[in-house]
Amino acid sequence: MSNITEYKEKYIKEVDKYLKKNKDRYTKFLKQKNLGKGYSTYESRLKVKLPTIVGFAIYLNVSEKSLYNWADVHSEFRVALDKIKNEQKQRLINSGLAGIYNSTIAKLILSSNHGMKERIDNTTDDEPINNFSDEQINRIADRIARGKK
């Protein structure tokens, strides 16, 4: 990792190169080889290359912190980093739904990196649901105060 953390405008274009380079690919690997019978069995497996901010930092040979510092100062670089986050989110959703990616890992990354969480909303606009009118609440409070049921 480089100690030089000077921002360069060319890093914006490097995001597109990084995204192009980090595509999932199927690769063949030797599963079984039988020299006696003269055959080999190959299997295809997906090599996942999910784009990440830390991966981009490694690609540029700078620290992840430098990327975030540059994004704070240079709005156009912030937009470029958002491309990485958006690509990651889209691939996790699509490949997770298709069963290509492990759904548990996809869910974990989506919740931690993209704020997507499972939740049950028991409120309306994050306010507690109130099924009683103010008049009904006052009558109940009066009954309780008087000791009646």
C-alpha positions as a Markdown table, in Angstrom:
| # | Residue | x | y | z |
|---|---|---|---|---|
| 1 | Met | 0.0 | 0.0 | 0.0 |
| 2 | Ser | 1.3 | 3.4 | -1.0 |
| 3 | Asn | 2.1 | 6.1 | 1.6 |
| 4 | Ile | 1.3 | 8.6 | -1.1 |
| 5 | Thr | -2.4 | 9.5 | -0.6 |
| 6 | Glu | -2.6 | 12.4 | -3.0 |
| 7 | Tyr | -5.9 | 12.5 | -4.9 |
| 8 | Lys | -5.7 | 12.3 | -8.7 |
| 9 | Glu | -8.6 | 13.1 | -10.9 |
| 10 | Lys | -7.7 | 10.0 | -13.0 |
| 11 | Tyr | -9.0 | 7.8 | -10.1 |
| 12 | Ile | -12.6 | 8.6 | -11.2 |
| 13 | Lys | -11.9 | 6.8 | -14.5 |
| 14 | Glu | -10.2 | 4.0 | -12.6 |
| 15 | Val | -13.5 | 3.1 | -11.0 |
| 16 | Asp | -14.9 | 2.0 | -14.4 |
| 17 | Lys | -11.8 | 0.0 | -15.1 |
| 18 | Tyr | -12.0 | -1.6 | -11.7 |
| 19 | Leu | -15.7 | -2.5 | -12.3 |
| 20 | Lys | -15.0 | -3.9 | -15.7 |
| 21 | Lys | -12.2 | -6.1 | -14.3 |
| 22 | Asn | -14.3 | -7.4 | -11.4 |
| 23 | Lys | -16.9 | -9.4 | -13.1 |
| 24 | Asp | -17.9 | -12.9 | -12.0 |
| 25 | Arg | -16.6 | -15.6 | -14.3 |
| 26 | Tyr | -17.1 | -19.3 | -14.6 |
| 27 | Thr | -13.9 | -21.3 | -14.6 |
| 28 | Lys | -13.2 | -25.0 | -15.3 |
| 29 | Phe | -11.3 | -27.0 | -12.8 |
| 30 | Leu | -10.2 | -30.6 | -12.8 |
| 31 | Lys | -12.6 | -32.7 | -10.7 |
| 32 | Gln | -11.3 | -36.2 | -11.4 |
| 33 | Lys | -8.5 | -37.6 | -13.4 |
| 34 | Asn | -8.2 | -41.3 | -14.2 |
| 35 | Leu | -5.0 | -42.1 | -16.0 |
| 36 | Gly | -5.7 | -45.8 | -16.1 |
| 37 | Lys | -8.9 | -45.3 | -18.1 |
| 38 | Gly | -7.6 | -42.3 | -19.9 |
| 39 | Tyr | -10.2 | -39.7 | -19.0 |
| 40 | Ser | -10.5 | -36.5 | -16.9 |
| 41 | Thr | -13.7 | -34.9 | -15.5 |
| 42 | Tyr | -14.0 | -31.2 | -15.3 |
| 43 | Glu | -16.4 | -29.0 | -13.5 |
| 44 | Ser | -17.4 | -25.4 | -13.9 |
| 45 | Arg | -17.4 | -23.2 | -10.9 |
| 46 | Leu | -18.3 | -19.5 | -10.5 |
| 47 | Lys | -15.4 | -17.3 | -9.4 |
| 48 | Val | -17.1 | -14.3 | -7.7 |
| 49 | Lys | -15.4 | -11.0 | -8.0 |
| 50 | Leu | -17.8 | -8.7 | -6.2 |
| 51 | Pro | -16.6 | -5.1 | -6.4 |
| 52 | Thr | -15.9 | -3.5 | -3.0 |
| 53 | Ile | -14.5 | -0.2 | -1.7 |
| 54 | Val | -11.7 | -2.0 | 0.0 |
| 55 | Gly | -11.0 | -3.9 | -3.3 |
| 56 | Phe | -10.8 | -0.6 | -5.1 |
| 57 | Ala | -8.3 | 0.7 | -2.5 |
| 58 | Ile | -6.2 | -2.4 | -3.1 |
| 59 | Tyr | -6.5 | -1.9 | -6.9 |
| 60 | Leu | -5.2 | 1.7 | -6.5 |
| 61 | Asn | -2.6 | 0.7 | -3.8 |
| 62 | Val | -3.9 | 3.2 | -1.3 |
| 63 | Ser | -5.8 | 2.9 | 2.0 |
| 64 | Glu | -9.5 | 2.6 | 2.3 |
| 65 | Lys | -9.4 | 5.7 | 4.5 |
| 66 | Ser | -7.8 | 7.7 | 1.7 |
| 67 | Leu | -10.7 | 6.8 | -0.6 |
| 68 | Tyr | -13.3 | 8.1 | 2.0 |
| 69 | Asn | -11.2 | 11.2 | 2.6 |
| 70 | Trp | -11.1 | 12.0 | -1.1 |
| 71 | Ala | -14.9 | 11.4 | -1.3 |
| 72 | Asp | -15.4 | 13.9 | 1.4 |
| 73 | Val | -13.5 | 16.6 | -0.5 |
| 74 | His | -14.3 | 15.7 | -4.1 |
| 75 | Ser | -18.0 | 15.2 | -4.9 |
| 76 | Glu | -17.2 | 13.7 | -8.4 |
| 77 | Phe | -15.1 | 11.1 | -6.7 |
| 78 | Arg | -17.9 | 10.4 | -4.2 |
| 79 | Val | -20.2 | 9.8 | -7.2 |
| 80 | Ala | -17.6 | 7.4 | -8.6 |
| 81 | Leu | -17.4 | 5.4 | -5.4 |
| 82 | Asp | -21.2 | 5.2 | -5.3 |
| 83 | Lys | -20.9 | 3.4 | -8.7 |
| 84 | Ile | -19.0 | 0.6 | -6.8 |
| 85 | Lys | -21.6 | 0.5 | -4.1 |
| 86 | Asn | -24.5 | 0.5 | -6.5 |
| 87 | Glu | -22.9 | -2.3 | -8.7 |
| 88 | Gln | -22.3 | -4.4 | -5.5 |
| 89 | Lys | -25.9 | -3.9 | -4.3 |
| 90 | Gln | -27.4 | -4.7 | -7.7 |
| 91 | Arg | -25.3 | -7.9 | -8.1 |
| 92 | Leu | -26.1 | -9.1 | -4.6 |
| 93 | Ile | -29.8 | -8.6 | -5.2 |
| 94 | Asn | -29.9 | -10.2 | -8.6 |
| 95 | Ser | -27.5 | -13.1 | -8.0 |
| 96 | Gly | -28.9 | -13.7 | -4.5 |
| 97 | Leu | -32.5 | -14.0 | -5.9 |
| 98 | Ala | -31.3 | -16.2 | -8.7 |
| 99 | Gly | -29.5 | -18.5 | -6.2 |
| 100 | Ile | -26.1 | -17.9 | -7.8 |
| 101 | Tyr | -24.7 | -16.3 | -4.6 |
| 102 | Asn | -25.2 | -17.7 | -1.2 |
| 103 | Ser | -28.4 | -16.0 | 0.0 |
| 104 | Thr | -27.2 | -15.8 | 3.6 |
| 105 | Ile | -24.0 | -14.0 | 2.6 |
| 106 | Ala | -25.8 | -11.7 | 0.2 |
| 107 | Lys | -28.3 | -10.8 | 2.9 |
| 108 | Leu | -25.5 | -10.1 | 5.4 |
| 109 | Ile | -23.7 | -7.8 | 3.0 |
| 110 | Leu | -26.9 | -6.0 | 1.9 |
| 111 | Ser | -27.8 | -5.4 | 5.6 |
| 112 | Ser | -24.3 | -4.2 | 6.7 |
| 113 | Asn | -23.3 | -2.3 | 3.6 |
| 114 | His | -26.6 | -1.1 | 2.1 |
| 115 | Gly | -28.9 | -0.6 | 5.1 |
| 116 | Met | -31.4 | -3.3 | 3.8 |
| 117 | Lys | -32.9 | -5.1 | 6.8 |
| 118 | Glu | -35.7 | -7.4 | 7.5 |
| 119 | Arg | -38.2 | -5.8 | 9.8 |
| 120 | Ile | -41.8 | -5.8 | 10.8 |
| 121 | Asp | -43.2 | -2.3 | 11.0 |
| 122 | Asn | -45.7 | -2.2 | 13.9 |
| 123 | Thr | -46.0 | 1.6 | 13.6 |
| 124 | Thr | -47.3 | 4.1 | 11.2 |
| 125 | Asp | -44.6 | 6.5 | 10.1 |
| 126 | Asp | -42.6 | 5.2 | 13.0 |
| 127 | Glu | -45.3 | 6.3 | 15.4 |
| 128 | Pro | -47.0 | 3.8 | 17.7 |
| 129 | Ile | -50.3 | 2.5 | 16.3 |
| 130 | Asn | -53.1 | 3.9 | 18.4 |
| 131 | Asn | -56.5 | 2.3 | 17.9 |
| 132 | Phe | -58.2 | 4.5 | 20.5 |
| 133 | Ser | -59.5 | 8.0 | 20.1 |
| 134 | Asp | -58.5 | 10.6 | 22.7 |
| 135 | Glu | -62.1 | 10.5 | 24.0 |
| 136 | Gln | -61.9 | 6.7 | 24.5 |
| 137 | Ile | -58.5 | 7.0 | 26.3 |
| 138 | Asn | -59.9 | 9.7 | 28.6 |
| 139 | Arg | -62.9 | 7.5 | 29.5 |
| 140 | Ile | -60.6 | 4.5 | 30.3 |
| 141 | Ala | -58.4 | 6.7 | 32.4 |
| 142 | Asp | -61.4 | 8.1 | 34.3 |
| 143 | Arg | -62.7 | 4.5 | 35.0 |
| 144 | Ile | -59.3 | 3.5 | 36.2 |
| 145 | Ala | -59.0 | 6.5 | 38.4 |
| 146 | Arg | -62.5 | 5.8 | 40.0 |
| 147 | Gly | -61.6 | 2.1 | 40.4 |
| 148 | Lys | -64.3 | 0.9 | 38.1 |
| 149 | Lys | -64.0 | -1.8 | 35.4 |
